[in-house]
Amino acid sequence: MSDIDLPGVELYRQRRLRKEMQSREISAVILTDAVNIRYATGSRNMQVFTSRNPASRYAFVPAEGPVVVFEFTGAEHLSEGLATVQEVRPARTASYVASGPHIQDVEREWAGDMADLVRERCGDGVKIGVERINPGAAIALAEHGFEIVDAQEPVERARSIKSPGELDCIRASLRATEGAMHALRSNIAPGLTENELWSIFHQHVIAAGADYIETRLMTAGSHTNPWFQETSDHVIEPNVLISFDTDVVGVHGYYSDFSRTFHAGPDSPSARQRELYRYAHEQVHHNMAMIEPGLSFREYSERAWDLPDEFAGNRYYLSAHGVGMTGEYPYLYHRQDFGAFGYDGIIEAGMTLCVESYIGKPGDAEGVKLEEQIVVTETGTELLSQFPFEDDLLG
């Protein structure tokens, strides 16, 4: 969609974050998560690299006033022209790789720089939200007299409600990913390795403008059960199932997250393969159908599809989850897991959710993974993912 108003989307996201900060009396947040920096500022740079190199890139976002991006050395130009960023400074990378035995000195210097900025823009002793920084740097910042809190809550709550412009970005990401999935499906052939087949998807999705794929979850045959076995050099045998979860950080930085299961052929699927597929299809569609604004997370869990006992041991770890620029708040749990892991809340219009199913009996040869991506509307839901299901597996 060439008519997407990206500057408008970026300003909406920053306003959402600031509203959540203000409601919690947080004067500023210091963001180090690469996806959250992009959410709050629209600025992007080496997301995978900066996610694993502490303080190589970060952003200072006050509840009011100018936003400062601390950019990786030599990349200051990447934030030029963004209405959401008023200043760019060089980052002080606080990692052992960059600082060696001087790491503690660098952490104190980092904290001193940030403390000066906070005092200048927000005042003394204020509440600051911090995420994913070295413990030494966080401790040093607290020693300057600020109240340090976790930035996750305001960021996640901000990200959970999408604007119409964000939904346009999500649709564009999904259409590009679906095109790559069609290319993968048309190239399925026994004798290929999982890696070879997955690489076809990867090539097409990157060519369409995606950033990267967050996981390696395309497996075949015995590698489909249990789930979460990674794509490998395992050879795809005739007539096995091939299960795939996209997990694409896609066009405009928005997550494209749906799952499908295919049959390798050349023969027709077996009765058991069809049975597994129909169970997964039923679970996803039952749970999608009951989602509506105002439904509590607990009510969702209580009304969700009854998972047959034979599949409970290998069930997917949750029933549905939020999705935006990556997976996000909220997590919606199965009934049997709500007491141990669940938390309550309200499904709201504007939330985008992925509804999950994994059906695989412990000890069985294969399993089926299906998932759909939806947006909650004022009256119910709208399906966002449009890739078809398999008629031969539905039977």
C-alpha positions as CSV (number, residue, x, y, z in Angstrom):
1,M,0.0,0.0,0.0
2,S,1.8,3.1,-1.3
3,D,-0.7,5.5,0.3
4,I,0.2,4.6,3.9
5,D,0.9,7.7,6.0
6,L,4.0,6.5,7.8
7,P,4.8,9.9,9.5
8,G,1.3,9.8,10.9
9,V,1.7,6.3,12.1
10,E,5.0,7.2,13.8
11,L,3.4,10.2,15.6
12,Y,0.4,8.1,16.7
13,R,2.7,5.5,18.2
14,Q,4.8,8.1,20.1
15,R,1.6,9.8,21.5
16,R,0.3,6.4,22.6
17,L,3.6,5.8,24.5
18,R,3.5,9.2,26.1
19,K,-0.1,8.8,27.2
20,E,0.8,5.5,29.0
21,M,3.8,7.1,30.6
22,Q,1.9,10.0,31.9
23,S,-0.8,7.8,33.4
24,R,1.9,6.1,35.5
25,E,3.8,9.4,36.3
26,I,6.9,8.3,34.4
27,S,8.8,11.3,33.4
28,A,11.0,9.6,30.8
29,V,11.8,6.2,29.4
30,I,15.2,5.0,28.1
31,L,14.5,2.4,25.4
32,T,17.2,-0.1,24.4
33,D,15.0,-2.8,22.7
34,A,15.4,-2.3,19.0
35,V,11.7,-2.9,18.2
36,N,10.6,-0.5,20.9
37,I,13.0,2.2,19.6
38,R,11.4,1.8,16.2
39,Y,7.9,1.9,17.7
40,A,8.5,5.1,19.6
41,T,10.6,7.0,17.0
42,G,10.3,5.3,13.6
43,S,14.1,5.1,13.6
44,R,15.6,1.7,12.6
45,N,19.2,0.4,12.5
46,M,20.6,-3.1,12.6
47,Q,17.8,-4.4,14.8
48,V,19.3,-7.9,15.4
49,F,22.9,-6.6,16.0
50,T,21.8,-3.8,18.4
51,S,19.5,-6.2,20.3
52,R,22.5,-8.3,21.4
53,N,25.0,-5.4,22.0
54,P,24.1,-3.5,25.2
55,A,23.6,0.2,24.8
56,S,24.9,0.3,21.3
57,R,21.8,2.2,20.4
58,Y,19.1,3.7,22.6
59,A,16.4,6.4,22.8
60,F,15.4,8.9,25.5
61,V,11.7,9.6,25.3
62,P,10.3,12.1,27.8
63,A,6.7,12.3,28.7
64,E,6.9,15.8,27.2
65,G,9.6,17.5,25.2
66,P,12.3,16.6,22.7
67,V,13.2,13.0,21.9
68,V,16.9,12.0,21.7
69,V,18.1,9.0,19.8
70,F,21.6,7.8,20.8
71,E,22.8,6.3,17.6
72,F,25.4,3.7,16.8
73,T,28.7,5.2,15.7
74,G,28.6,6.5,12.1
75,A,24.9,6.0,11.7
76,E,23.6,9.3,13.0
77,H,22.1,10.2,9.6
78,L,19.5,7.4,9.8
79,S,17.1,9.5,11.9
80,E,17.2,12.6,9.6
81,G,13.8,13.8,8.6
82,L,11.8,12.0,11.3
83,A,9.2,14.3,13.0
84,T,9.4,12.0,16.1
85,V,13.2,12.7,16.7
86,Q,14.5,16.1,17.7
87,E,18.1,15.3,18.4
88,V,20.7,12.6,17.6
89,R,23.7,11.9,19.7
90,P,26.4,9.2,19.6
91,A,25.7,6.2,21.7
92,R,28.1,5.2,24.5
93,T,28.2,1.4,24.1
94,A,28.3,-0.2,27.5
95,S,29.4,-3.7,26.8
96,Y,32.4,-5.8,27.7
97,V,33.2,-6.3,24.0
98,A,33.5,-2.5,23.5
99,S,35.0,-1.6,26.8
100,G,36.9,-4.7,28.1
101,P,38.1,-4.3,31.7
102,H,36.9,-0.7,31.7
103,I,33.2,-1.8,31.5
104,Q,32.3,-0.5,35.0
105,D,33.8,2.9,34.2
106,V,31.9,3.1,31.0
107,E,28.6,2.1,32.8
108,R,29.1,4.9,35.3
109,E,29.9,7.3,32.4
110,W,26.8,6.2,30.6
111,A,24.7,6.7,33.7
112,G,26.2,10.1,34.3
113,D,25.3,11.2,30.8
114,M,21.8,10.0,31.1
115,A,21.4,11.5,34.6
116,D,22.4,14.9,33.2
117,L,19.9,14.6,30.4
118,V,17.1,13.6,32.7
119,R,17.8,16.5,35.1
120,E,17.9,18.9,32.2
121,R,14.7,17.8,30.6
122,C,12.6,16.4,33.5
123,G,14.1,17.5,36.8
124,D,15.7,15.8,39.8
125,G,14.6,12.6,41.5
126,V,11.9,11.8,38.9
127,K,10.6,8.4,37.9
128,I,12.4,6.8,34.9
129,G,11.4,3.8,32.9
130,V,14.4,1.6,31.8
131,E,14.5,-1.6,29.8
132,R,17.2,-4.2,28.9
133,I,20.3,-2.4,30.1
134,N,23.3,-3.8,31.9
135,P,22.6,-4.2,35.7
136,G,25.7,-2.1,36.4
137,A,24.4,0.7,34.3
138,A,20.9,0.6,35.9
139,I,22.4,0.6,39.4
140,A,24.7,3.5,38.5
141,L,21.7,5.5,37.2
142,A,19.7,4.8,40.4
143,E,22.6,6.1,42.4
144,H,21.9,9.5,40.9
145,G,18.7,9.7,42.9
146,F,16.1,8.7,40.4
147,E,13.3,6.2,40.9
148,I,13.9,3.4,38.4
149,V,11.0,1.4,37.1
150,D,10.5,-1.2,34.3
151,A,9.6,0.4,31.0
152,Q,7.9,-2.7,29.7
153,E,4.4,-1.9,31.1
154,P,3.8,1.5,29.4
155,V,5.5,0.3,26.2
156,E,3.5,-2.9,25.9
157,R,0.2,-1.2,26.8
158,A,0.9,1.5,24.2
159,R,1.7,-1.0,21.5
160,S,-1.5,-3.1,22.1
161,I,-3.9,-0.7,20.4
162,K,-3.4,-0.1,16.7
163,S,-4.4,2.9,14.6
164,P,-6.0,2.6,11.2
165,G,-2.6,3.4,9.7
166,E,-0.9,0.7,11.7
167,L,-3.5,-1.8,10.4
168,D,-2.6,-0.7,6.8
169,C,1.0,-1.5,7.6
170,I,0.1,-4.9,9.1
171,R,-2.0,-5.7,6.0
172,A,0.9,-4.8,3.7
173,S,3.3,-7.0,5.7
174,L,0.9,-9.9,5.6
175,R,0.3,-9.6,1.8
176,A,4.1,-9.7,1.2
177,T,4.5,-12.7,3.5
178,E,1.6,-14.5,1.9
179,G,3.3,-14.1,-1.5
180,A,6.4,-15.7,-0.1
181,M,4.4,-18.5,1.4
182,H,2.8,-19.2,-2.0
183,A,6.3,-19.5,-3.4
184,L,7.3,-21.9,-0.7
185,R,4.2,-24.0,-1.1
186,S,4.7,-24.4,-4.9
187,N,8.2,-25.6,-4.4
188,I,7.4,-28.4,-1.8
189,A,9.0,-31.6,-3.0
190,P,10.3,-34.7,-1.2
191,G,14.0,-34.8,-1.2
192,L,14.6,-31.2,-0.3
193,T,16.0,-30.4,3.1
194,E,14.0,-28.2,5.5
195,N,16.7,-25.6,5.1
196,E,16.4,-25.6,1.3
197,L,12.6,-25.2,1.3
198,W,12.7,-22.5,4.1
199,S,15.3,-20.5,2.1
200,I,12.8,-20.1,-0.7
201,F,10.4,-18.4,1.7
202,H,13.2,-16.3,3.1
203,Q,14.4,-15.1,-0.3
204,H,10.9,-14.0,-1.3
205,V,9.9,-12.3,1.9
206,I,13.2,-10.3,2.1
207,A,12.8,-9.3,-1.6
208,A,9.3,-8.0,-0.7
209,G,10.8,-5.6,1.9
210,A,10.7,-7.5,5.2
211,D,13.4,-7.0,7.8
212,Y,14.1,-10.5,9.0
213,I,12.5,-13.7,10.2
214,E,12.5,-14.0,14.0
215,T,12.5,-17.8,14.3
216,R,13.3,-21.0,12.4
217,L,10.0,-22.9,12.7
218,M,9.5,-24.8,9.5
219,T,9.8,-28.5,10.0
220,A,8.8,-31.8,8.3
221,G,7.7,-35.3,9.3
222,S,9.0,-36.4,12.6
223,H,10.4,-32.9,13.3
224,T,6.8,-31.6,13.5
225,N,6.1,-33.3,16.8
226,P,6.8,-32.0,19.4
227,W,6.7,-28.4,18.1
228,F,9.6,-26.0,18.4
229,Q,12.2,-28.1,16.6
230,E,14.1,-25.7,14.4
231,T,14.6,-25.8,10.6
232,S,17.5,-28.0,9.8
233,D,19.2,-30.2,7.1
234,H,16.5,-32.9,7.8
235,V,15.4,-34.3,4.4
236,I,11.7,-34.0,3.6
237,E,10.3,-37.5,3.0
238,P,7.3,-38.4,0.7
239,N,3.8,-37.9,2.2
240,V,4.9,-36.2,5.4
241,L,3.4,-33.1,7.0
242,I,5.3,-29.8,6.8
243,S,4.4,-27.3,9.5
244,F,5.4,-23.6,9.4
245,D,5.1,-20.5,11.6
246,T,6.1,-17.4,9.6
247,D,7.2,-15.0,12.5
248,V,8.3,-12.3,10.0
249,V,9.3,-8.9,11.0
250,G,8.0,-7.6,7.8
251,V,7.1,-4.6,5.7
252,H,7.2,-1.3,7.6
253,G,8.5,-3.3,10.6
254,Y,5.2,-5.0,11.3
255,Y,4.9,-8.6,12.3
256,S,3.4,-11.1,10.0
257,D,2.5,-14.1,12.1
258,F,0.3,-17.0,10.8
259,S,0.9,-20.7,10.6
260,R,0.1,-23.3,8.0
261,T,0.7,-27.1,7.6
262,F,1.1,-28.7,4.2
263,H,1.4,-32.2,2.8
264,A,4.5,-33.2,0.9
265,G,2.8,-35.8,-1.4
266,P,2.8,-37.4,-3.9
267,D,0.0,-39.5,-2.4
268,S,-3.1,-38.2,-0.6
269,P,-2.9,-37.4,3.2
270,S,-3.6,-40.2,5.6
271,A,-6.7,-40.4,7.7
272,R,-4.6,-39.5,10.8
273,Q,-3.0,-36.5,9.1
274,R,-6.5,-35.2,8.2
275,E,-7.8,-35.8,11.7
276,L,-5.0,-33.8,13.2
277,Y,-5.5,-31.0,10.7
278,R,-9.2,-30.8,11.3
279,Y,-8.7,-30.6,15.1
280,A,-6.3,-27.7,14.7
281,H,-8.6,-25.9,12.2
282,E,-11.5,-26.3,14.6
283,Q,-9.6,-25.0,17.5
284,V,-8.4,-21.8,15.7
285,H,-11.9,-21.0,14.3
286,H,-13.8,-21.7,17.5
287,N,-11.5,-19.4,19.5
288,M,-11.6,-16.7,16.8
289,A,-15.4,-16.8,16.7
290,M,-15.8,-16.0,20.4
291,I,-13.4,-13.0,20.6
292,E,-15.1,-9.6,21.0
293,P,-14.3,-6.3,22.7
294,G,-15.1,-6.4,26.4
295,L,-14.4,-10.1,26.8
296,S,-12.0,-10.6,29.7
297,F,-8.9,-12.8,29.4
298,R,-10.3,-15.1,32.0
299,E,-13.6,-15.4,30.2
300,Y,-11.7,-16.2,27.0
301,S,-9.8,-18.9,28.7
302,E,-13.0,-20.4,30.2
303,R,-14.8,-20.4,26.8
304,A,-11.9,-21.6,24.7
305,W,-12.0,-24.8,22.7
306,D,-11.7,-27.9,24.7
307,L,-8.4,-29.5,23.9
308,P,-8.7,-33.3,23.8
309,D,-6.7,-35.0,26.5
310,E,-4.5,-36.9,24.1
311,F,-3.0,-33.7,22.8
312,A,-2.7,-31.8,26.1
313,G,0.8,-32.9,26.8
314,N,2.2,-31.3,23.7
315,R,-0.2,-28.3,23.6
316,Y,1.1,-24.9,22.4
317,Y,2.2,-22.8,25.4
318,L,-0.7,-20.3,24.9
319,S,-4.0,-20.0,23.1
320,A,-3.6,-16.5,21.6
321,H,-1.3,-13.5,21.8
322,G,-1.0,-9.9,20.9
323,V,0.9,-8.9,17.8
324,G,2.1,-5.7,16.3
325,M,5.8,-5.0,15.4
326,T,6.5,-8.3,17.1
327,G,4.6,-10.6,19.4
328,E,3.3,-8.5,22.3
329,Y,0.7,-8.1,25.1
330,P,-1.6,-9.8,25.9
331,Y,-1.0,-13.5,26.3
332,L,-4.2,-15.5,26.5
333,Y,-3.8,-18.9,28.1
334,H,-5.5,-22.3,27.9
335,R,-8.0,-23.1,30.6
336,Q,-5.7,-25.6,32.3
337,D,-2.8,-23.1,32.4
338,F,-4.6,-19.9,33.5
339,G,-4.2,-20.6,37.2
340,A,-0.5,-21.0,36.9
341,F,0.4,-18.4,34.2
342,G,-2.6,-16.4,33.3
343,Y,-3.5,-12.8,34.2
344,D,-6.8,-10.9,33.7
345,G,-7.5,-8.0,31.5
346,I,-9.9,-6.9,28.8
347,I,-9.8,-7.5,25.1
348,E,-10.2,-4.1,23.4
349,A,-11.1,-2.8,20.0
350,G,-7.9,-2.1,18.1
351,M,-6.0,-5.0,19.5
352,T,-4.4,-7.3,17.0
353,L,-4.2,-11.0,18.0
354,C,-2.8,-14.3,16.7
355,V,-5.0,-17.3,17.5
356,E,-2.9,-20.4,17.9
357,S,-3.2,-24.2,17.6
358,Y,-0.7,-27.0,17.8
359,I,-2.1,-30.5,17.6
360,G,0.3,-33.3,18.2
361,K,-0.1,-36.4,20.5
362,P,3.0,-37.1,22.6
363,G,4.8,-40.1,21.0
364,D,3.0,-39.7,17.6
365,A,4.9,-39.3,14.4
366,E,3.6,-35.9,13.4
367,G,1.8,-32.7,14.5
368,V,-0.1,-29.8,12.9
369,K,0.5,-26.1,13.5
370,L,-2.2,-23.5,12.4
371,E,-2.6,-19.9,13.4
372,E,-4.5,-16.8,12.2
373,Q,-4.0,-13.1,12.7
374,I,-7.0,-10.9,13.4
375,V,-7.9,-7.4,14.6
376,V,-10.6,-6.8,17.2
377,T,-13.2,-4.4,16.0
378,E,-16.0,-2.5,17.8
379,T,-18.4,-5.4,17.0
380,G,-16.2,-8.5,16.8
381,T,-13.1,-9.3,14.7
382,E,-11.7,-9.0,11.2
383,L,-9.5,-11.6,9.7
384,L,-6.2,-10.1,8.6
385,S,-4.3,-13.2,7.4
386,Q,-5.6,-14.5,4.1
387,F,-3.5,-17.5,3.1
388,P,-5.8,-20.5,2.3
389,F,-6.0,-23.7,4.2
390,E,-5.4,-27.1,2.6
391,D,-8.5,-28.7,1.1
392,D,-6.8,-32.1,0.9
393,L,-6.1,-32.0,4.6
394,L,-9.5,-30.7,5.5
395,G,-10.9,-33.7,3.6
